[in-house]
Amino acid sequence: MAFIHEDFLLGTKTARKLYHKYAEEEPIFDYHCHISPKDIAQNRQFKNLFEIWLEGDHYKWRAMRSNGVAEKFCTGAASPQEKFHAWAKTVPHTLRNPLYHWTHLELKRYFGINELLDEKSAGKIWKKANEQLATPAFTTQGILKKFKVKVVCTTDDPVDNLEYHRVFAASGHPAKMLPAFRPDKALTVNSPASFNIWVEQLSAAANIDVNSLSAFQIALKKRHDFFHSQGCRLSDHGMNHCFADFCSEKTAAGIFDKARADAEVSPQEHSHFASFMMLFFGHLDAKRGWTKQLHLGAMRNNNTRLMKQLGPDTGFDSIGDFPQVQTLAAYLDKLDSENSLPKTVIYNLNPADNYAFATMIGNFQDGTVPGKIQYGSGWWFLDQKEGMEMQMNALSNLGLLSRFIGMITDSRSFMSYSRHEYFRRTLCSLIGRDVESGALPDDKKLLGPMIKNICYENAKNYMAFPGVK
């Protein structure tokens, strides 16, 4: 039997029934990813397996480095085929790492390849995959159709003109590609040089001279309005912890002026300013009826030497151990007290905080929307089987799993859509075990709709994007 078979990960009879009847055929609502809008709009045709699979995948780079592979085969000057072969040699060493599952699930679902990838099979797999990548079915737009992607939400800087979203919208493709507003750079007054470069870009995009805090806010609101006009209904913030060190507008204005003058901003001033701006963004989202996403807990760029050499997002990030609970509660409570708490998805990266996050969302459910505050799916280092099960167990014990809006790819790769299948198999396996142990009733009319809802319907109904059915 092939390693990836129809009942992969489905260890019980009930799990198999639930997956094949209720989960397998559901479309994909990918409400958070980092794939390139340009690649989608221009219907990129990948030249080879390296381009689609290894080009920007820091998960694989971390494993290769751990296996003693030189950097030239990860991010360096080696040829695409040499890099692929270096990865193939590494794969047998990834047993029990999710990369082993992902690798073979992706080869199976994208190319129909059942062979295990290793040094011996690398040449044959390289040739077979590359032949298929040259066909129309494997362009970026072809892949969206193949995996029944209804919605893909990219991650976009407020200064972006969203031209590729407009091009794709006019293409007639059945999927929707929508932007998500990610204003992380608006908080970075602690790095005045890069902050001021970005403020000038914002000034040009909003067509306003950003010479004060009030002008800064007007410019950001104009960009928020523009994103809304382009179909955006999501914001996103990536922070190591939530900011809740609130200050007056006068104090924030003084800090903004210091940064604009290239003066040093202290850690305390940065916290004040970021807290002020996060409230501002919360008000914008609430007024427009958007959903806010908070990605919390990443400790980034830990290797100074390689950060300087290779730049960010190259595989030197980890789970952080930041105090999360008090600041998150204070931030949500402040917005709630001002009647400006939008629908919010909170993603946790540290499994030690799973129960804290799962209980936190219950503090701010107000009966207006089912699951108004969501405990987001297993993220980054936790988007593997055990991490997803831990997240779903915490949500099940302390909230309503039935209202969960499901999985995201959170990926830069067009080879990641099988992660939705991986999640769905994990979900059905979890529920199937409970049924067969007697912890849940064996009632398909009760369980089936819940599975379908978590796979697609809950996200569709929660996001309520115009024109998405």
Secondary structure, DSSP 4 states (H G I P E B T S, - for coil): --SS-TTTT--SHHHHHHIIIIITT--EEE------HHHHHTT-B-SSHHHHHTTT-HHHHHHHHHTT--GGGTTSSS-HHHHHHHHHHHGGGGTTSHHHHHHHHHHHHHH---SPPSTTTHHHHHHHHHHHHTSGGGBHHHHHHHTTEEEEE--B-TT---HHHHHHHTTT-SSEEE--B--GGGG-TTSHHHHHHHHHHHHHHHTS---SHHHHHHHHHHHHHHHHHTT--EEEEEESS-------HHHHHHHHHHHHTT----HHHHHHHHHHHHHHHHHHHHHHT-EEEEEE-EE----HHHHHHH-SSSS--EE-----HHHHHHHHHHHHHTT---EEEEEE--GGGHHHHHHHGGGG--SSSTTSEEEPPP-GGG-SHHHHHHHHHHHHHHS-GGG--------S-TT-THHHHHHHHHHHHHHHHHHHHTSS---HHHHHHHHHIIIIIHHHHHH--TT--
